[in-house]
Amino acid sequence: MKKRTRVYRLLEIIPGFLLCITFVLALVLSYFKPLWVIYFIILFDLLWLYRVVYFIIFLLYGWRKFMAALRVDWFDRLTHQHKNWKQMYHLLFLPMYKEGEEIVEQTLQSIVKSHYPMDRFIVVLAGEERAKESFEPIAAAMKKKYGKTFFKFITTLHPDNVPGEMKSKGANINYAGKQVQKVIDALQIPYERIIVSTFDIDTNPHPDYFAALTQEYLSHPNPTHASYQPVVLYNNNIWESSAPMRLAAFGTTFWLLSELSRPDRLFTFSSHSMSFRALVDVGFWQNDIVSEDSRIFLQCFLHYHGDYSVTPIYVPVNMDTVQARTQWISLVNLYKQQRRWAWGVEHFPFMLTSFAKDPLIPRWKKLKYSWIQAEGMYTWATAPILIFLLGRLPLYFAQGDVSRTVLAQNAPYILETLLNFTLVGIIVTAILALIALPPRPSTQRAYKMIYMLMQWILLPITLIVLSSIPAIDAQIRLMLGRYLGFWVTEKTRK
């Protein structure tokens, strides 16, 4: 890990400190100044209602674009609009760590089913030396089966205990990228003609994904200065998972879908694509952090002095919901996964210190991305608790003249009305979730559709326990300097 300066360390403290101040003031002022807190909670709920309406509008817009993208013959469009498409190559990084052969094979099978020529693919199966015993037999079996299917099928083994590295996905694909660069150079393929996709090992791309990606890349005015973010559907095992896992999965998908509708504020997330030119320019993924999927966007944004963006791809990739051997382990794993995602707060000090050093990035862009990062992490951690738990506290403590004020008397009805309006958001997402479900397997009874609808009653609980609290955990850890290591989500299939 790199040594932190005092300024950097101070910036790491700020997010967690703001959380502590918020909750302490909410508790203390609820007792001493309940009327103040009632005003604040009503204003906060009004703001939340505005955000829900805002979210629904962009979610429905994104959903419309998503459904329209599924009706397009992307390969036909690509071949008619871009005669040079055959010059393009797709480089796929598939990092793995102790996953079973059935998961790896399903991903490779989904790539083979793509509506795109297989001789344009360079597939990299990237393993870890510390899991060498499980990786090598699978790598050998996959290479034997698919070695001649793709233009190139490469396996890499990331060395263990490299000084300065974190045991993480970023370190693995950093090493794999540098190894593959040697192969690319030997083949003399221009970097600008290679589109890189970094997929988790359970990522199954839609058959049209690579055609749509190539179409967007070749249509972009500056394709090497952009990343390409698909819709992520966690539906590989959605019918086998339990309600909390499904709610987290749908919540992530719908959040991303609404963000895709506002590309000016997009960061890359999870599985995504970009130019090999940009990847080489920034020295590949950072190898000493947890959140390499979004950090790679910031690396490019900084390298090109703000001239870098994310382009939405409305054709999806399919991934797994969290599922382990038992229900309890699944819940623990979901908590850890959410905490790892919330560890994206580590970008806050990185952004501010990096922006301060670069006068070429427009000031408005610095302010916008800093605000997106700070406000997003703050509300992720605080909003569910303030709305569903602390919102009623000042009403309980209000006594005497305060309790007889018009505001105190009407506050319960105002808060209830505001929360009822926000139920519209839950209803919309519940309906879209039912539509987004893959076909019901024959092993699942028809009545499970009722569970799929009723599960949304649990949303307030899951927002607090499996979203807000992991985010608080991450930010407090950063504040205290208890840095989070990379944790690999266990993947099992029934």
JOGI-V471634 format. One record per pair of residues at least 24 apart in sequence whose C-alpha atoms are under 10 Angstrom apart, sorted by sequence separation. I is the first residue (numbers start at 1). GAP is how many residues later the second one is. If there is no record, write none. Layout:
I/GAP  I/GAP
This chain:
123/24  155/24  156/24  193/24  232/24  233/24  268/24  269/24  270/24  348/24  391/24  430/24  132/25  154/25  155/25  173/25  193/25  205/25  231/25  232/25  268/25  269/25  278/25  348/25  430/25  131/26  132/26  154/26  230/26  231/26  267/26  268/26  269/26  278/26  347/26  348/26  427/26  430/26  123/27  129/27  130/27  131/27  132/27  205/27  229/27  230/27  267/27  268/27  269/27  346/27  347/27  429/27  89/28  90/28  121/28  122/28  123/28  124/28  125/28  126/28  127/28  128/28  129/28  130/28  195/28  204/28  205/28  231/28  266/28  267/28  268/28  269/28  345/28  387/28  89/29  90/29  91/29  92/29  93/29  94/29  95/29  96/29  97/29  98/29  119/29  121/29  122/29  123/29  124/29  125/29  126/29  127/29  128/29  129/29  130/29  131/29  154/29  195/29  203/29  204/29  231/29  267/29  268/29  344/29  345/29  348/29  427/29  89/30  90/30  91/30  92/30  93/30  94/30  95/30  96/30  97/30  98/30  118/30  119/30  120/30  121/30  122/30  123/30  124/30  125/30  126/30  127/30  128/30  129/30  130/30  194/30  197/30  203/30  230/30  267/30  268/30  278/30  426/30  86/31  89/31  90/31  91/31  92/31  93/31  94/31  95/31  96/31  97/31  118/31  119/31  120/31  121/31  122/31  123/31  124/31  125/31  126/31  127/31  128/31  129/31  130/31  152/31  169/31  192/31  193/31  196/31  197/31  203/31  204/31  229/31  266/31  267/31  345/31  388/31  426/31  88/32  89/32  90/32  91/32  92/32  93/32  94/32  95/32  96/32  97/32  98/32  99/32  117/32  118/32  119/32  120/32  121/32  122/32  123/32  124/32  125/32  126/32  127/32  128/32  129/32  192/32  195/32  196/32  197/32  202/32  204/32  345/32  387/32  86/33  87/33  88/33  89/33  90/33  91/33  92/33  93/33  94/33  95/33  97/33  98/33  101/33  105/33  117/33  118/33  119/33  191/33  195/33  203/33  344/33  345/33  426/33  86/34  97/34  98/34  100/34  101/34  104/34  108/34  112/34  117/34  118/34  202/34  229/34  343/34  96/35  97/35  98/35  99/35  100/35  104/35  342/35  98/36  99/36  101/36  102/36  105/36  274/36  97/37  98/37  101/37  105/37  109/37  112/37  130/37  229/37  232/37  273/37  274/37  97/38  100/38  101/38  104/38  108/38  112/38  229/38  230/38  231/38  232/38  272/38  273/38  342/38  75/39  76/39  96/39  99/39  111/39  128/39  227/39  228/39  229/39  230/39  232/39  342/39  75/40  98/40  101/40  105/40  128/40  227/40  228/40  229/40  230/40  231/40  232/40  272/40  273/40  74/41  75/41  101/41  105/41  128/41  227/41  228/41  229/41  230/41  231/41  268/41  272/41  73/42  74/42  127/42  229/42  230/42  267/42  268/42  126/43  128/43  129/43  228/43  229/43  230/43  266/43  267/43  268/43  128/44  228/44  229/44  265/44  266/44  267/44  268/44  127/45  227/45  228/45  229/45  264/45  265/45  266/45  272/45  126/46  127/46  227/46  228/46  263/46  264/46  266/46  271/46  126/47  226/47  227/47  228/47  263/47  264/47  271/47  294/47  125/48  226/48  227/48  262/48  263/48  271/48  293/48  124/49  126/49  127/49  225/49  226/49  262/49  263/49  291/49  295/49  298/49  302/49  306/49  126/50  224/50  225/50  260/50  262/50  290/50  291/50  294/50  305/50  125/51  126/51  223/51  224/51  227/51  260/51  261/51  290/51  291/51  293/51  295/51  124/52  223/52  224/52  225/52  226/52  260/52  291/52  292/52  295/52  298/52  299/52  302/52  306/52  124/53  224/53  225/53  259/53  260/53  261/53  290/53  291/53  294/53  298/53  302/53  305/53  307/53  223/54  224/54  260/54  289/54  290/54  291/54  305/54  306/54  307/54  223/55  224/55  257/55  289/55  291/55  295/55  299/55  302/55  303/55  305/55  306/55  307/55  124/56  217/56  290/56  291/56  295/56  298/56  302/56  304/56  305/56  306/56  123/57  217/57  257/57  289/57  304/57  305/57  306/57  122/58  217/58  289/58  302/58  307/58  302/59  306/59  95/60  213/60  301/60  306/60  90/61  91/61  92/61  93/61  94/61  95/61  213/61  89/62  91/62  92/62  93/62  95/62  122/62  95/63  210/63  205/66  203/67  203/68  202/69  227/69  200/70  201/70  227/70  249/70  97/71  199/71  200/71  226/71  249/71  250/71  270/71  298/71  389/71  97/72  122/72  198/72  199/72  200/72  249/72  269/72  388/72  96/73  121/73  123/73  198/73  199/73  227/73  248/73  249/73  387/73  388/73  95/74  120/74  121/74  122/74  123/74  124/74  197/74  198/74  199/74  226/74  247/74  248/74  95/75  97/75  126/75  197/75  198/75  225/75  226/75  245/75  246/75  385/75  388/75  389/75  96/76  125/76  196/76  197/76  198/76  224/76  225/76  245/76  246/76  384/76  385/76  388/76  95/77  96/77  196/77  197/77  245/77  384/77  94/78  95/78  195/78  196/78  197/78  244/78  245/78  384/78  385/78  386/78  93/79  94/79  195/79  196/79  197/79  225/79  241/79  242/79  384/79  385/79  93/80  194/80  195/80  196/80  241/80  242/80  383/80  384/80  385/80  95/81  194/81  195/81  196/81  225/81  226/81  227/81  228/81  229/81  230/81  231/81  236/81  237/81  238/81  240/81  241/81  242/81  383/81  384/81  94/82  193/82  194/82  195/82  196/82  225/82  226/82  227/82  228/82  229/82  230/82  231/82  232/82  235/82  236/82  237/82  238/82  239/82  241/82  245/82  381/82  382/82  93/83  192/83  193/83  194/83  195/83  196/83  225/83  226/83  227/83  228/83  229/83  230/83  231/83  232/83  233/83  234/83  235/83  236/83  237/83  238/83  240/83  241/83  380/83  381/83  384/83  385/83  93/84  191/84  192/84  193/84  195/84  224/84  225/84  226/84  227/84  228/84  229/84  230/84  231/84  232/84  233/84  234/84  235/84  236/84  237/84  238/84  380/84  384/84  385/84  191/85  192/85  222/85  223/85  225/85  226/85  227/85  228/85  229/85  230/85  231/85  232/85  233/85  234/85  235/85  236/85  237/85  238/85  242/85  245/85  249/85  383/85  384/85  91/86  190/86  191/86  192/86  222/86  223/86  227/86  228/86  229/86  230/86  231/86  232/86  233/86  234/86  235/86  237/86  241/86  244/86  245/86  248/86  381/86  382/86  93/87  190/87  191/87  222/87  229/87  230/87  231/87  232/87  233/87  234/87  244/87  380/87  381/87  382/87  191/88  223/88  229/88  230/88  233/88  234/88  242/88  245/88  380/88  381/88  91/89  121/89  191/89  241/89  242/89  245/89  379/89  380/89  381/89  382/89  244/90  248/90  378/90  380/90  381/90  382/90  113/91  114/91  115/91  116/91  220/91  377/91  380/91  381/91  107/92  111/92  113/92  114/92  115/92  116/92  379/92  380/92  381/92  107/93  108/93  110/93  111/93  112/93  113/93  114/93  115/93  116/93  117/93  378/93  381/93  107/94  108/94  110/94  111/94  113/94  114/94  115/94  116/94  117/94  199/94  217/94  377/94  378/94  381/94  106/95  107/95  108/95  109/95  110/95  111/95  112/95  113/95  114/95  115/95  116/95  181/95  198/95  216/95  377/95  104/96  105/96  106/96  107/96  108/96  109/96  110/96  111/96  114/96  115/96  216/96  104/97  105/97  106/97  107/97  108/97  110/97  114/97  115/97  216/97  378/97  103/98  104/98  106/98  107/98  111/98  116/98  213/98  377/98  103/99  104/99  111/99  177/99  181/99  213/99  89/100  102/100  103/100  104/100  213/100  265/100  88/101  89/101  103/101  212/101  213/101  264/101  87/102  88/102  89/102  99/102  177/102  178/102  212/102  213/102  267/102  87/103  88/103  89/103  90/103  91/103  92/103  93/103  94/103  95/103  96/103  99/103  177/103  212/103  265/103  266/103  88/104  89/104  90/104  91/104  92/104  93/104  94/104  95/104  96/104  97/104  209/104  211/104  264/104  265/104  88/105  89/105  90/105  91/105  92/105  93/105  94/105  95/105  96/105  174/105  178/105  209/105  210/105  264/105  267/105  87/106  88/106  89/106  90/106  91/106  92/106  93/106  94/106  95/106  96/106  177/106  178/106  209/106  266/106  267/106  86/107  87/107  88/107  89/107  90/107  91/107  92/107  93/107  94/107  95/107  177/107  208/107  209/107  265/107  85/108  93/108  94/108  176/108  177/108  207/108  208/108  209/108  265/108  94/109  174/109  175/109  206/109  207/109  208/109  174/110  175/110  205/110  206/110  207/110  173/111  174/111  205/111  206/111  173/112  174/112  175/112  204/112  205/112  206/112  171/113  172/113  173/113  174/113  204/113  205/113  170/114  171/114  172/114  173/114  203/114  204/114  205/114  170/115  171/115  172/115  202/115  203/115  204/115  169/116  170/116  171/116  202/116  203/116  204/116  169/117  170/117  171/117  202/117  203/117  168/118  169/118  170/118  171/118  174/118  199/118  201/118  202/118  168/119  169/119  170/119  171/119  173/119  200/119  201/119  202/119  90/120  166/120  167/120  168/120  169/120  170/120  199/120  200/120  165/121  166/121  167/121  168/121  169/121  170/121  171/121  165/122  166/122  167/122  168/122  169/122  170/122  90/123  164/123  165/123  166/123  167/123  168/123  169/123  170/123  90/124  164/124  165/124  166/124  168/124  169/124  89/125  170/125  342/125  85/126  88/126  170/126  341/126  342/126  345/126  339/127  342/127  343/127  344/127  338/128  339/128  342/128  343/128  346/128  85/129  88/129  337/129  338/129  339/129  341/129  342/129  343/129  345/129  346/129  85/130  88/130  335/130  336/130  337/130  338/130  339/130  340/130  341/130  342/130  343/130  344/130  345/130  335/131  338/131  339/131  340/131  342/131  343/131  344/131  75/132  79/132  82/132  85/132  334/132  335/132  338/132  339/132  342/132  343/132  346/132  74/133  75/133  78/133  82/133  85/133  334/133  337/133  338/133  339/133  340/133  341/133  342/133  345/133  74/134  75/134  77/134  78/134  81/134  84/134  332/134  335/134  336/134  339/134  340/134  343/134  73/135  74/135  75/135  76/135  77/135  78/135  331/135  335/135  339/135  343/135  70/136  72/136  74/136  75/136  78/136  79/136  82/136  334/136  335/136  338/136  339/136  74/137  75/137  78/137  81/137  82/137  336/137  346/137  70/138  73/138  74/138  77/138  78/138  81/138  336/138  346/138  69/139  70/139  73/139  74/139  75/139  72/140  74/140  75/140  78/140  343/140  74/141  78/141  343/141  343/142  69/143  343/143  340/144  339/145  340/145  340/146  340/147  339/148  340/148  337/149  340/149  337/150  336/151  337/151  336/152  337/152  336/153  337/153  333/154  333/155  334/155  333/156  334/156  333/157  333/158  330/159  330/160  329/161  330/161  1/162  2/162  1/163  2/163  1/164  66/164  1/165  66/165  324/165  325/165  323/166  324/166  325/166  322/167  323/167  324/167  325/167  63/168  321/168  322/168  323/168  324/168  325/168  62/169  322/169  323/169  324/169  325/169  321/170  322/170  323/170  324/170  320/171  321/171  323/171  320/172  320/173  254/175  94/177  93/178  251/178  254/178  250/179  254/179  250/180  253/180  92/181  91/182  250/182  251/182  90/183  91/183  247/183  250/183  91/184  249/184  90/185  91/185  90/186  247/186  250/186  246/187  250/187  63/191  66/191  62/192  65/192  290/193  59/194  60/194  62/194  63/194  66/194  289/194  290/194  59/195  62/195  63/195  65/195  289/195  290/195  291/195  58/196  59/196  61/196  62/196  65/196  289/196  290/196  58/197  59/197  60/197  61/197  62/197  63/197  288/197  289/197  290/197  56/198  59/198  60/198  62/198  63/198  239/198  288/198  55/199  56/199  58/199  59/199  61/199  62/199  238/199  239/199  55/200  58/200  59/200  61/200  62/200  238/200  239/200  57/201  58/201  59/201  60/201  235/201  237/201  239/201  240/201  55/202  56/202  58/202  59/202  235/202  236/202  238/202  239/202  55/203  58/203  233/203  234/203  235/203  240/203  54/204  55/204  57/204  58/204  233/204  239/204  240/204  233/205  239/205  247/205  246/206  110/207  110/208  243/208  247/208  251/208  239/209  242/209  243/209  246/209  247/209  239/210  242/210  243/210  246/210  107/211  243/211  244/211  247/211  248/211  107/212  243/212  244/212  247/212  251/212  239/213  242/213  243/213  244/214  248/214  243/215  244/215  247/215  248/215  243/216  247/216  103/217  244/217  245/217  244/218  248/218  243/219  244/219  247/219  248/219  245/221  244/222  74/241  72/243  69/244  70/244  71/244  69/245  70/245  68/246  69/246  70/246  66/247  67/247  68/247  69/247  65/248  66/248  67/248  65/249  66/249  62/250  64/250  65/250  66/250  63/251  62/252  241/252  240/253  241/253  240/254  237/255  237/256  236/257  237/257  1/286  2/286  1/287  1/288  202/289  201/290  170/316  168/317  169/317  167/318  168/318  169/318  166/319  167/319  168/319  169/319  166/320  167/320  168/320  16/329  15/330  15/331  48/331  12/333  15/333  12/334  14/334  15/334  11/335  12/335  14/335  48/335  12/336  13/336  48/336  11/337  12/337  11/338  12/338  45/338  10/339  11/339  44/339  48/339  8/340  9/340  8/341  11/341  45/341  7/342  8/342  11/342  44/342  45/342  44/343  8/344  8/345  41/345  42/345  7/346  41/346  45/346  44/347  41/349  42/349  41/350  40/351  41/351  37/353  38/353  41/353  37/354  38/354  37/355  38/355  39/355  22/356  37/356  38/356  37/357  38/357  36/358  37/358  15/359  19/359  23/359  34/359  35/359  14/360  15/360  18/360  19/360  22/360  26/360  30/360  34/360  35/360  38/360  16/361  30/361  33/361  34/361  15/362  16/362  19/362  20/362  23/362  30/362  31/362  32/362  34/362  35/362  15/363  19/363  23/363  27/363  30/363  31/363  34/363  35/363  18/364  22/364  26/364  29/364  30/364  31/364  33/364  34/364  16/365  26/365  29/365  30/365  31/365  32/365  33/365  34/365  15/366  27/366  28/366  30/366  31/366  32/366  59/366  23/367  26/367  27/367  30/367  31/367  35/367  26/368  29/368  30/368  31/368  34/368  35/368  39/368  46/368  53/368  56/368  57/368  60/368  33/369  34/369  38/369  39/369  42/369  45/369  46/369  49/369  52/369  53/369  56/369  59/369  60/369  63/369  67/369  35/370  38/370  41/370  42/370  45/370  48/370  49/370  52/370  55/370  56/370  59/370  48/371  49/371  51/371  52/371  53/371  54/371  35/372  39/372  42/372  43/372  46/372  49/372  50/372  52/372  53/372  56/372  60/372  35/373  38/373  42/373  45/373  46/373  49/373  52/373  56/373  59/373  63/373  34/374  38/374  41/374  45/374  48/374  49/374  51/374  52/374  49/375  35/376  42/376  46/376  49/376  38/377  45/377  103/388  99/389  103/389  98/390  99/390  102/390  103/390  97/391  99/391  100/391  102/391  96/392  97/392  98/392  99/392  100/392  97/393  98/393  99/393  100/393  20/452  19/453  16/455  16/456  19/456  20/456  15/457  16/457  18/457  19/457  16/458  17/458  18/458  15/459  16/459  17/459  15/460  16/460  14/461  15/461  16/461  13/462  14/462  16/462  17/462  12/463  13/463  15/463  16/463  17/463  12/464  13/464  14/464  15/464  16/464  12/465  13/465  14/465  12/466  13/466  11/467  12/467  13/467  11/468  12/468  13/468  9/469  10/469  12/469  9/470  9/471  9/472
